[in-house]
Structures are given as C-alpha cells and as structure tokens.
C-alpha cells in the first residue's frame, strides 16, 4: 500500500481508488533553458520561443520508455497548454494533441502553470474527449481547489471543446481562427 503525499487525498469513486492531489505546478525558465516538472525534476529545454500568443517549448524526454520529445504551447489568453508528443517506434498513441487546462503566469523569464485537473485529448478530424472531471470535482470536494477556480476550469474546457468541435475537431485550426497561431516542428 502506498502512502499518499502530504496534501494528497485518496478517494474511492464508483468502486475505484483515486489519488487526489493539489493542483500540479510547473516552471519554465527561459534564461536557464529549463523546465521544472510538477515532481520537482529539472529538465533541459532544447527550444523556447516567445510570441504574442504565448510560450512555445520543445524538449527531449530522456530515459522515458515511450516518449522521445514533446512540444507545448502555453497560451495564457486561452488558459491552455497544448502539447504534441513524439513517441518511440511502437509506442505511438491514437491522439494528436493533449490539452491541459491551466492557469499561466510569468515573472521575468520564468513562466508558471497551475494545472486545474481537466485535460482534453484531441484526435484531429475525429474527436475531442474530456478527461479527469472526477479529479476536479473530488479536489473541489476536499478543498484542494476553490469553487471559482473550478468553475473557471470547467468554462475554459467547455469553450475549448465547443471551438475544437466547431472547427472539424482541429485544435490548431480553432486557435488560428481566434488569432492564435501555433507552429510545430516537422516530424
């Protein structure tokens, strides 16, 4: 049996055990070309690009058995982190983009995200799926997130799902229609 981390709650929902945690925080240091993940691991970043729309990051995932690289756009105006992952051969997944609902702030060269539990899986041209609503609601019930932040996360999710669906299940096209241009590396 594992011991929950301080500030974490283990909850049972519909017969399954769920590990509930405070919102995950991540840092992106442009000057140091580093990314500190929610577990406190410092990672080297190959490329940062700052634009009017937000911050682009491309970094390797050394030692990961499935992922080789990922690239993300932090988009403050939309409250989203849009990520495209590159997989080692044989470990590909059946989705194109993974979208986190996040609060984004910056101070000097350091950007910060606070992950508000909800995620979207985008299969371009086919579907968009919302994940982890149960985590958000359980975190709210346990006082790990305020009601106004949970409401903002839900509204941000609804807006993104409606926009992506209205643009042929294409998140990049939806963002471009809003004036947010995201460019990605060639594969």
TIMAR-857759 format. One record per residue (C-alpha): residue number from 1; residue in three letters; y, z, x. Coordinates in nm, 3 decimals. Each point is the difference from the previous one (the first is absolute). Layout:
BEGIN
<r pos="NUM" code="ALA" Y="Y" Z="Z" X="X"/>
...
//
This chain:
BEGIN
<r pos="1" code="UNK" Y="0.000" Z="0.000" X="0.000"/>
<r pos="2" code="UNK" Y="0.338" Z="-0.098" X="0.143"/>
<r pos="3" code="UNK" Y="0.294" Z="0.236" X="-0.008"/>
<r pos="4" code="UNK" Y="0.317" Z="-0.143" X="-0.163"/>
<r pos="5" code="UNK" Y="0.307" Z="-0.027" X="0.220"/>
<r pos="6" code="UNK" Y="0.288" Z="0.240" X="-0.058"/>
<r pos="7" code="UNK" Y="0.199" Z="-0.122" X="-0.299"/>
<r pos="8" code="UNK" Y="-0.294" Z="-0.206" X="-0.125"/>
<r pos="9" code="UNK" Y="-0.191" Z="0.058" X="-0.320"/>
<r pos="10" code="UNK" Y="-0.351" Z="-0.104" X="-0.093"/>
<r pos="11" code="UNK" Y="-0.028" Z="-0.086" X="-0.365"/>
<r pos="12" code="UNK" Y="-0.282" Z="-0.116" X="-0.226"/>
<r pos="13" code="UNK" Y="0.079" Z="-0.285" X="-0.235"/>
<r pos="14" code="UNK" Y="-0.256" Z="-0.161" X="-0.231"/>
<r pos="15" code="UNK" Y="-0.286" Z="0.136" X="0.208"/>
<r pos="16" code="UNK" Y="0.139" Z="-0.115" X="0.337"/>
<r pos="17" code="UNK" Y="0.166" Z="0.213" X="0.266"/>
<r pos="18" code="UNK" Y="0.341" Z="-0.117" X="0.112"/>
<r pos="19" code="UNK" Y="0.181" Z="0.121" X="0.311"/>
<r pos="20" code="UNK" Y="0.364" Z="0.039" X="-0.097"/>
<r pos="21" code="UNK" Y="0.265" Z="0.020" X="0.268"/>
<r pos="22" code="UNK" Y="0.378" Z="0.014" X="0.021"/>
<r pos="23" code="UNK" Y="0.165" Z="-0.343" X="0.025"/>
<r pos="24" code="UNK" Y="-0.084" Z="-0.163" X="0.334"/>
<r pos="25" code="UNK" Y="0.289" Z="-0.048" X="0.242"/>
<r pos="26" code="UNK" Y="0.018" Z="-0.273" X="0.264"/>
<r pos="27" code="UNK" Y="0.260" Z="-0.076" X="0.270"/>
<r pos="28" code="UNK" Y="0.101" Z="-0.331" X="0.156"/>
<r pos="29" code="UNK" Y="0.204" Z="0.026" X="0.323"/>
<r pos="30" code="UNK" Y="0.163" Z="-0.332" X="0.083"/>
<r pos="31" code="UNK" Y="0.131" Z="0.107" X="0.342"/>
<r pos="32" code="UNK" Y="-0.333" Z="0.147" X="0.114"/>
<r pos="33" code="UNK" Y="-0.197" Z="-0.285" X="-0.167"/>
<r pos="34" code="UNK" Y="-0.228" Z="0.260" X="-0.153"/>
<r pos="35" code="UNK" Y="-0.146" Z="0.095" X="-0.336"/>
<r pos="36" code="UNK" Y="-0.106" Z="0.357" X="-0.076"/>
<r pos="37" code="UNK" Y="-0.262" Z="-0.011" X="-0.274"/>
<r pos="38" code="UNK" Y="-0.042" Z="0.270" X="-0.269"/>
<r pos="39" code="UNK" Y="-0.254" Z="0.186" X="0.216"/>
<r pos="40" code="UNK" Y="0.251" Z="0.022" X="0.286"/>
<r pos="41" code="UNK" Y="-0.162" Z="-0.265" X="0.220"/>
<r pos="42" code="UNK" Y="0.252" Z="-0.194" X="0.208"/>
<r pos="43" code="UNK" Y="-0.071" Z="-0.375" X="0.001"/>
<r pos="44" code="UNK" Y="0.158" Z="-0.277" X="0.204"/>
<r pos="45" code="UNK" Y="0.178" Z="-0.275" X="-0.194"/>
<r pos="46" code="UNK" Y="-0.006" Z="-0.359" X="0.122"/>
<r pos="47" code="UNK" Y="0.296" Z="-0.118" X="-0.209"/>
<r pos="48" code="UNK" Y="0.275" Z="0.146" X="-0.213"/>
<r pos="49" code="UNK" Y="0.244" Z="-0.227" X="-0.177"/>
<r pos="50" code="UNK" Y="0.299" Z="0.137" X="-0.192"/>
<r pos="51" code="UNK" Y="0.144" Z="-0.222" X="-0.275"/>
<r pos="52" code="UNK" Y="0.231" Z="0.043" X="-0.297"/>
<r pos="53" code="UNK" Y="-0.313" Z="0.043" X="-0.217"/>
<r pos="54" code="UNK" Y="-0.159" Z="0.273" X="0.209"/>
<r pos="55" code="UNK" Y="-0.218" Z="0.066" X="0.301"/>
<r pos="56" code="UNK" Y="-0.295" Z="-0.213" X="0.112"/>
<r pos="57" code="UNK" Y="-0.270" Z="0.149" X="0.224"/>
<r pos="58" code="UNK" Y="-0.302" Z="-0.157" X="0.169"/>
<r pos="59" code="UNK" Y="-0.244" Z="0.218" X="0.190"/>
<r pos="60" code="UNK" Y="-0.359" Z="-0.001" X="0.120"/>
<r pos="61" code="UNK" Y="-0.254" Z="0.252" X="-0.125"/>
<r pos="62" code="UNK" Y="-0.193" Z="0.075" X="0.321"/>
<r pos="63" code="UNK" Y="-0.348" Z="0.142" X="-0.036"/>
<r pos="64" code="UNK" Y="-0.022" Z="-0.058" X="-0.375"/>
<r pos="65" code="UNK" Y="-0.340" Z="-0.138" X="-0.101"/>
<r pos="66" code="UNK" Y="0.139" Z="-0.227" X="-0.273"/>
<r pos="67" code="UNK" Y="0.374" Z="-0.060" X="0.053"/>
<r pos="68" code="UNK" Y="0.146" Z="-0.186" X="0.296"/>
<r pos="69" code="UNK" Y="0.373" Z="-0.012" X="-0.091"/>
<r pos="70" code="UNK" Y="0.227" Z="0.058" X="-0.290"/>
<r pos="71" code="UNK" Y="0.352" Z="-0.100" X="-0.085"/>
<r pos="72" code="UNK" Y="0.226" Z="0.171" X="-0.247"/>
<r pos="73" code="UNK" Y="0.336" Z="-0.045" X="-0.163"/>
<r pos="74" code="UNK" Y="0.190" Z="0.318" X="-0.092"/>
<r pos="75" code="UNK" Y="0.223" Z="-0.105" X="-0.290"/>
<r pos="76" code="UNK" Y="0.243" Z="0.280" X="-0.095"/>
<r pos="77" code="UNK" Y="0.160" Z="-0.184" X="-0.293"/>
<r pos="78" code="UNK" Y="-0.341" Z="-0.029" X="-0.165"/>
<r pos="79" code="UNK" Y="-0.158" Z="0.330" X="0.107"/>
<r pos="80" code="UNK" Y="-0.295" Z="-0.189" X="0.145"/>
<r pos="81" code="UNK" Y="-0.196" Z="-0.042" X="0.320"/>
<r pos="82" code="UNK" Y="-0.177" Z="-0.335" X="-0.012"/>
<r pos="83" code="UNK" Y="-0.287" Z="-0.034" X="0.248"/>
<r pos="84" code="UNK" Y="-0.219" Z="-0.287" X="0.109"/>
<r pos="85" code="UNK" Y="-0.306" Z="0.101" X="0.200"/>
<r pos="86" code="UNK" Y="-0.199" Z="-0.204" X="0.253"/>
<r pos="87" code="UNK" Y="-0.371" Z="0.076" X="0.008"/>
<r pos="88" code="UNK" Y="-0.266" Z="-0.032" X="0.267"/>
<r pos="89" code="UNK" Y="-0.245" Z="-0.284" X="-0.087"/>
<r pos="90" code="UNK" Y="-0.246" Z="0.109" X="-0.264"/>
<r pos="91" code="UNK" Y="0.221" Z="0.280" X="-0.133"/>
<r pos="92" code="UNK" Y="0.249" Z="-0.201" X="-0.210"/>
<r pos="93" code="UNK" Y="0.107" Z="0.140" X="-0.335"/>
<r pos="94" code="UNK" Y="0.057" Z="-0.179" X="-0.330"/>
<r pos="95" code="UNK" Y="0.374" Z="0.054" X="-0.019"/>
<r pos="96" code="UNK" Y="0.308" Z="-0.140" X="0.169"/>
<r pos="97" code="UNK" Y="0.257" Z="0.279" X="-0.011"/>
<r pos="98" code="UNK" Y="-0.010" Z="0.376" X="-0.032"/>
<r pos="99" code="UNK" Y="0.319" Z="0.147" X="-0.144"/>
<r pos="100" code="UNK" Y="0.095" Z="0.368" X="0.024"/>
<r pos="101" code="UNK" Y="0.266" Z="0.157" X="-0.223"/>
<r pos="102" code="UNK" Y="0.218" Z="0.189" X="0.248"/>
<r pos="103" code="UNK" Y="0.336" Z="0.165" X="0.046"/>
<r pos="104" code="UNK" Y="0.167" Z="-0.153" X="0.305"/>
<r pos="105" code="UNK" Y="0.280" Z="0.150" X="0.208"/>
<r pos="106" code="UNK" Y="0.138" Z="-0.053" X="0.349"/>
<r pos="107" code="UNK" Y="0.204" Z="0.190" X="0.254"/>
<r pos="108" code="UNK" Y="0.108" Z="-0.190" X="0.308"/>
<r pos="109" code="UNK" Y="-0.297" Z="-0.196" X="0.129"/>
<r pos="110" code="UNK" Y="-0.260" Z="0.205" X="-0.187"/>
<r pos="111" code="UNK" Y="-0.125" Z="-0.101" X="-0.343"/>
<r pos="112" code="UNK" Y="-0.205" Z="0.230" X="-0.222"/>
<r pos="113" code="UNK" Y="-0.224" Z="-0.061" X="-0.298"/>
<r pos="114" code="UNK" Y="-0.127" Z="0.253" X="-0.250"/>
<r pos="115" code="UNK" Y="-0.305" Z="-0.140" X="-0.177"/>
<r pos="116" code="UNK" Y="0.002" Z="0.083" X="-0.372"/>
<r pos="117" code="UNK" Y="-0.373" Z="-0.055" X="-0.053"/>
<r pos="118" code="UNK" Y="0.006" Z="-0.322" X="-0.205"/>
<r pos="119" code="UNK" Y="-0.128" Z="-0.321" X="0.160"/>
<r pos="120" code="UNK" Y="-0.036" Z="-0.359" X="-0.111"/>
<r pos="121" code="UNK" Y="-0.269" Z="-0.239" X="0.117"/>
<r pos="122" code="UNK" Y="0.116" Z="-0.360" X="-0.030"/>
<r pos="123" code="UNK" Y="-0.244" Z="-0.289" X="-0.014"/>
<r pos="124" code="UNK" Y="0.248" Z="-0.286" X="0.021"/>
<r pos="125" code="UNK" Y="-0.031" Z="-0.239" X="-0.292"/>
<r pos="126" code="UNK" Y="-0.263" Z="0.220" X="-0.168"/>
<r pos="127" code="UNK" Y="0.094" Z="0.361" X="-0.071"/>
<r pos="128" code="UNK" Y="0.188" Z="0.319" X="0.079"/>
<r pos="129" code="UNK" Y="-0.173" Z="0.337" X="-0.032"/>
<r pos="130" code="UNK" Y="0.159" Z="0.346" X="-0.003"/>
<r pos="131" code="UNK" Y="-0.182" Z="0.273" X="0.193"/>
<r pos="132" code="UNK" Y="0.027" Z="0.378" X="0.021"/>
<r pos="133" code="UNK" Y="0.177" Z="0.083" X="-0.326"/>
<r pos="134" code="UNK" Y="-0.238" Z="0.294" X="-0.023"/>
<r pos="135" code="UNK" Y="0.120" Z="0.126" X="0.340"/>
<r pos="136" code="UNK" Y="0.364" Z="-0.018" X="-0.108"/>
<r pos="137" code="UNK" Y="-0.063" Z="0.185" X="-0.325"/>
<r pos="138" code="UNK" Y="-0.213" Z="0.268" X="0.167"/>
<r pos="139" code="UNK" Y="0.264" Z="0.048" X="0.272"/>
<r pos="140" code="UNK" Y="0.263" Z="0.037" X="-0.273"/>
<r pos="141" code="UNK" Y="-0.220" Z="0.251" X="-0.184"/>
<r pos="142" code="UNK" Y="-0.038" Z="0.204" X="0.323"/>
<r pos="143" code="UNK" Y="0.373" Z="-0.007" X="0.084"/>
<r pos="144" code="UNK" Y="-0.038" Z="-0.224" X="0.307"/>
<r pos="145" code="UNK" Y="0.251" Z="-0.251" X="-0.141"/>
<r pos="146" code="UNK" Y="0.295" Z="0.054" X="-0.232"/>
<r pos="147" code="UNK" Y="-0.002" Z="-0.157" X="-0.346"/>
<r pos="148" code="UNK" Y="0.304" Z="-0.221" X="0.072"/>
<r pos="149" code="UNK" Y="-0.169" Z="-0.144" X="0.314"/>
<r pos="150" code="UNK" Y="-0.324" Z="-0.063" X="-0.192"/>
<r pos="151" code="UNK" Y="0.198" Z="-0.177" X="-0.272"/>
<r pos="152" code="UNK" Y="0.180" Z="-0.212" X="0.262"/>
<r pos="153" code="UNK" Y="-0.337" Z="-0.090" X="0.157"/>
<r pos="154" code="UNK" Y="-0.141" Z="-0.106" X="-0.336"/>
<r pos="155" code="UNK" Y="0.309" Z="-0.205" X="-0.089"/>
<r pos="156" code="UNK" Y="-0.006" Z="-0.166" X="0.343"/>
<r pos="157" code="UNK" Y="-0.368" Z="-0.084" X="-0.051"/>
<r pos="158" code="UNK" Y="0.058" Z="-0.144" X="-0.351"/>
<r pos="159" code="UNK" Y="0.287" Z="-0.214" X="0.128"/>
<r pos="160" code="UNK" Y="-0.209" Z="-0.133" X="0.291"/>
<r pos="161" code="UNK" Y="-0.306" Z="-0.074" X="-0.213"/>
<r pos="162" code="UNK" Y="0.208" Z="-0.184" X="-0.261"/>
<r pos="163" code="UNK" Y="0.185" Z="-0.200" X="0.266"/>
<r pos="164" code="UNK" Y="-0.311" Z="-0.091" X="0.197"/>
<r pos="165" code="UNK" Y="-0.189" Z="-0.102" X="-0.316"/>
<r pos="166" code="UNK" Y="0.297" Z="-0.206" X="-0.127"/>
<r pos="167" code="UNK" Y="-0.001" Z="-0.194" X="0.329"/>
<r pos="168" code="UNK" Y="-0.363" Z="-0.110" X="-0.012"/>
<r pos="169" code="UNK" Y="-0.129" Z="0.322" X="0.158"/>
<r pos="170" code="UNK" Y="0.194" Z="-0.087" X="0.315"/>
<r pos="171" code="UNK" Y="0.189" Z="0.297" X="0.146"/>
<r pos="172" code="UNK" Y="0.177" Z="-0.208" X="0.267"/>
<r pos="173" code="UNK" Y="0.125" Z="-0.245" X="-0.263"/>
<r pos="174" code="UNK" Y="0.117" Z="0.285" X="-0.225"/>
<r pos="175" code="UNK" Y="0.191" Z="0.164" X="0.285"/>
<r pos="176" code="UNK" Y="0.156" Z="-0.334" X="0.098"/>
<r pos="177" code="UNK" Y="0.118" Z="-0.049" X="-0.361"/>
<r pos="178" code="UNK" Y="0.183" Z="0.333" X="0.040"/>
<r pos="179" code="UNK" Y="0.161" Z="-0.121" X="0.325"/>
<r pos="180" code="UNK" Y="-0.238" Z="0.196" X="0.224"/>
<r pos="181" code="UNK" Y="-0.145" Z="-0.241" X="0.252"/>
<r pos="182" code="UNK" Y="-0.310" Z="0.124" X="0.184"/>
<r pos="183" code="UNK" Y="-0.139" Z="-0.203" X="0.287"/>
<r pos="184" code="UNK" Y="-0.345" Z="0.055" X="0.145"/>
<r pos="185" code="UNK" Y="-0.182" Z="-0.101" X="0.316"/>
<r pos="186" code="UNK" Y="-0.225" Z="-0.303" X="-0.007"/>
<r pos="187" code="UNK" Y="-0.369" Z="0.077" X="-0.003"/>
//
